[in-house]
Amino acid sequence: MFDLKHLIGNAWLAEAIYEKSHGRFRCLLPQDLVPPGRGSRSIRDQLLRALVACDLAVFCFDGSDLDSGTVVEFMMAKFADIPAVLVRSDVRHGGDARSTPWNLMASGFPRTAHVIVPSLPLYRSRLRHHGLDDVLRLAGQHGSATAQLVCEQTAAQCVRALDRVLATEPTMPKYLREEAYQWLALLPGLRGKRKSLRKEFESRLKAKVERDLL
């Protein structure tokens, strides 16, 4: 979310997921959150608290090596037993596992689905199909339109994956829910009074139970 291409990519994918799901899935983007302070700690705390409040999570697992912040957020989601979808549009194989093109240690978690889209070959094949020269391609904005089509195709797969993980049974045993979420309130060292943090996470747990997510 720290540069233009990620801002655009996040926004496009979120809007496409909303459209393809007919409004059922509304993505909360980190770039749309306004942190209470200017410090990096405030940003981190807000992102983690917002993540735990979500019903589902979508993580972009692109790059030759996974972004460390994204991995931390993914692990926080798994600690909270949040159903998750891992999206990779990068054609490079960046891991040591046969089944997934990323680090082996980020694989195999329950209530997790994968969406792997070869975005570059799809983009190039669509452009070749039109057979436009550089002037027509740029003047007609065919590049961005083609990228949008690839994004919509990715979003459609994300919606199907979200439906799959949403239908999975919780992994966290019922007798551990309360203790687990009390620990989650303390685990990342969030700033604030412990009592208020526990109450906040208790309310998140209650909401998830009421919606049959846990």
C-alpha positions as CSV (number, residue, x, y, z in Angstrom):
1,M,0.0,0.0,0.0
2,F,3.1,2.3,0.0
3,D,3.4,2.9,-3.7
4,L,1.2,3.8,-6.7
5,K,1.0,0.3,-8.3
6,H,-0.1,-1.3,-5.0
7,L,-2.6,1.4,-4.3
8,I,-4.1,0.9,-7.8
9,G,-3.9,-2.8,-7.7
10,N,-5.6,-3.0,-4.2
11,A,-8.4,-0.7,-5.3
12,W,-9.1,-2.5,-8.6
13,L,-9.2,-5.9,-7.0
14,A,-11.4,-4.8,-4.1
15,E,-13.9,-3.1,-6.4
16,A,-13.9,-6.2,-8.7
17,I,-14.5,-8.5,-5.8
18,Y,-17.4,-6.4,-4.7
19,E,-18.9,-6.4,-8.2
20,K,-18.3,-10.2,-8.8
21,S,-19.8,-11.1,-5.5
22,H,-22.8,-8.7,-6.0
23,G,-21.9,-6.8,-2.9
24,R,-21.5,-9.8,-0.6
25,F,-17.8,-9.2,0.0
26,R,-16.6,-5.8,0.9
27,C,-12.9,-5.4,1.2
28,L,-11.4,-3.2,3.9
29,L,-8.2,-1.9,2.3
30,P,-5.2,-0.9,4.6
31,Q,-4.7,2.2,2.5
32,D,-8.2,3.4,3.4
33,L,-7.6,3.3,7.1
34,V,-6.6,6.5,8.9
35,P,-4.3,5.8,11.7
36,P,-4.8,7.6,15.0
37,G,-1.2,8.8,15.0
38,R,1.6,9.3,12.5
39,G,4.0,6.8,14.0
40,S,4.7,3.4,12.4
41,R,3.5,1.7,15.6
42,S,0.1,3.4,15.3
43,I,-0.2,2.1,11.7
44,R,0.8,-1.4,12.7
45,D,-1.6,-1.5,15.7
46,Q,-4.5,-0.2,13.6
47,L,-3.9,-2.7,10.8
48,L,-3.8,-5.7,13.2
49,R,-7.0,-4.6,15.1
50,A,-8.8,-4.0,11.8
51,L,-7.8,-7.4,10.6
52,V,-9.1,-9.2,13.6
53,A,-12.4,-7.4,13.2
54,C,-12.8,-8.8,9.6
55,D,-14.9,-11.9,8.8
56,L,-12.5,-13.0,6.1
57,A,-9.1,-12.0,4.8
58,V,-7.4,-11.8,1.4
59,F,-3.7,-11.6,1.2
60,C,-1.5,-10.9,-1.8
61,F,1.3,-13.4,-1.8
62,D,3.3,-11.8,-4.7
63,G,7.1,-11.4,-5.1
64,S,10.1,-13.6,-5.3
65,D,10.1,-13.5,-1.5
66,L,6.9,-12.8,0.4
67,D,6.5,-9.4,2.0
68,S,7.2,-9.9,5.7
69,G,4.4,-7.6,6.9
70,T,1.9,-9.6,4.8
71,V,3.1,-12.8,6.4
72,V,2.7,-11.4,9.9
73,E,-0.8,-10.3,9.1
74,F,-1.6,-13.8,7.6
75,M,-0.3,-15.4,10.8
76,M,-2.4,-13.1,12.9
77,A,-5.4,-14.1,10.9
78,K,-4.7,-17.8,11.4
79,F,-4.2,-17.3,15.1
80,A,-7.7,-15.8,15.1
81,D,-9.0,-18.7,12.9
82,I,-10.1,-16.2,10.2
83,P,-10.8,-17.9,6.9
84,A,-8.3,-16.6,4.3
85,V,-7.6,-16.5,0.6
86,L,-4.0,-16.2,-0.6
87,V,-3.7,-14.6,-4.0
88,R,-0.7,-14.8,-6.3
89,S,-0.5,-13.1,-9.6
90,D,3.3,-13.4,-9.9
91,V,4.4,-15.9,-12.5
92,R,7.7,-16.6,-10.7
93,H,8.1,-19.6,-8.4
94,G,9.3,-18.1,-5.1
95,G,9.3,-21.0,-2.7
96,D,10.5,-24.4,-1.8
97,A,7.2,-26.3,-2.0
98,R,5.8,-28.2,-4.9
99,S,2.1,-27.3,-4.3
100,T,2.5,-23.6,-3.7
101,P,4.9,-21.0,-5.3
102,W,5.9,-19.4,-2.0
103,N,7.8,-20.3,1.2
104,L,6.9,-23.7,2.5
105,M,6.4,-22.3,6.1
106,A,3.4,-20.2,4.9
107,S,1.6,-23.3,3.4
108,G,-0.7,-25.9,4.8
109,F,-2.8,-23.7,7.2
110,P,-6.5,-24.7,7.6
111,R,-9.4,-22.6,6.4
112,T,-7.1,-21.2,3.6
113,A,-7.6,-21.2,-0.1
114,H,-5.3,-20.3,-2.9
115,V,-5.9,-18.3,-6.1
116,I,-2.9,-18.4,-8.4
117,V,-3.3,-16.4,-11.6
118,P,-0.6,-16.1,-14.3
119,S,-1.3,-12.4,-14.8
120,L,1.6,-11.6,-17.2
121,P,0.8,-14.3,-19.8
122,L,-2.9,-13.5,-19.6
123,Y,-2.2,-9.8,-20.2
124,R,0.2,-10.4,-23.1
125,S,-2.1,-12.9,-24.8
126,R,-5.0,-10.5,-24.7
127,L,-3.0,-7.6,-26.1
128,R,-1.6,-9.8,-28.9
129,H,-5.1,-10.8,-29.8
130,H,-5.9,-7.1,-30.5
131,G,-2.8,-6.7,-32.6
132,L,-2.4,-3.0,-31.9
133,D,0.7,-0.9,-32.4
134,D,2.1,1.2,-29.6
135,V,0.4,4.4,-30.6
136,L,-3.1,2.8,-30.8
137,R,-2.5,0.8,-27.6
138,L,-1.5,3.9,-25.6
139,A,-4.0,6.4,-27.1
140,G,-6.9,3.9,-26.7
141,Q,-5.8,3.0,-23.1
142,H,-5.9,-0.7,-24.1
143,G,-3.2,-1.6,-21.7
144,S,-5.2,-0.5,-18.6
145,A,-8.3,-2.0,-20.0
146,T,-6.6,-5.3,-20.5
147,A,-5.1,-5.2,-17.0
148,Q,-8.6,-4.5,-15.7
149,L,-9.9,-7.7,-17.5
150,V,-7.1,-9.8,-15.8
151,C,-8.0,-8.2,-12.5
152,E,-11.7,-9.1,-13.0
153,Q,-10.8,-12.7,-13.8
154,T,-8.7,-12.8,-10.6
155,A,-11.6,-11.3,-8.6
156,A,-14.0,-13.9,-9.9
157,Q,-11.6,-16.7,-8.7
158,C,-11.3,-14.9,-5.3
159,V,-15.0,-14.8,-4.8
160,R,-15.3,-18.5,-5.4
161,A,-12.4,-19.1,-3.0
162,L,-14.0,-16.9,-0.4
163,D,-17.2,-18.9,-0.6
164,R,-15.2,-22.1,-0.2
165,V,-13.4,-21.0,3.0
166,L,-16.5,-19.4,4.4
167,A,-18.2,-22.8,4.2
168,T,-15.4,-24.5,6.2
169,E,-15.9,-25.4,9.8
170,P,-13.9,-23.5,12.5
171,T,-10.6,-25.0,13.5
172,M,-10.5,-23.4,16.9
173,P,-12.2,-25.6,19.5
174,K,-15.2,-23.9,21.3
175,Y,-13.6,-24.3,24.7
176,L,-10.5,-22.3,23.6
177,R,-12.2,-19.4,22.0
178,E,-12.4,-17.0,24.9
179,E,-8.8,-17.8,26.1
180,A,-7.4,-17.6,22.6
181,Y,-8.9,-14.1,21.9
182,Q,-7.8,-12.9,25.3
183,W,-4.3,-13.9,24.3
184,L,-4.6,-12.3,20.9
185,A,-5.4,-9.0,22.6
186,L,-2.0,-9.2,24.3
187,L,0.1,-11.1,21.8
188,P,1.2,-8.3,19.5
189,G,1.8,-5.8,22.2
190,L,-0.9,-3.4,21.1
191,R,-0.9,0.0,22.8
192,G,-3.7,0.6,25.2
193,K,-5.0,-0.6,28.6
194,R,-5.2,-4.3,28.9
195,K,-8.8,-4.3,30.1
196,S,-10.0,-2.2,27.2
197,L,-8.1,-4.4,24.7
198,R,-9.6,-7.6,26.2
199,K,-13.1,-6.1,25.9
200,E,-12.4,-5.1,22.3
201,F,-11.3,-8.6,21.3
202,E,-14.1,-10.2,23.3
203,S,-16.6,-8.1,21.2
204,R,-14.9,-9.3,18.0
205,L,-15.2,-12.9,19.2
206,K,-18.8,-12.4,20.1
207,A,-19.6,-11.0,16.7
208,K,-17.9,-13.9,14.9
209,V,-19.7,-16.5,16.9
210,E,-23.1,-14.8,16.2
211,R,-22.3,-14.9,12.5
212,D,-21.3,-18.6,12.7
213,L,-17.7,-17.8,11.8
214,L,-16.4,-19.4,15.0
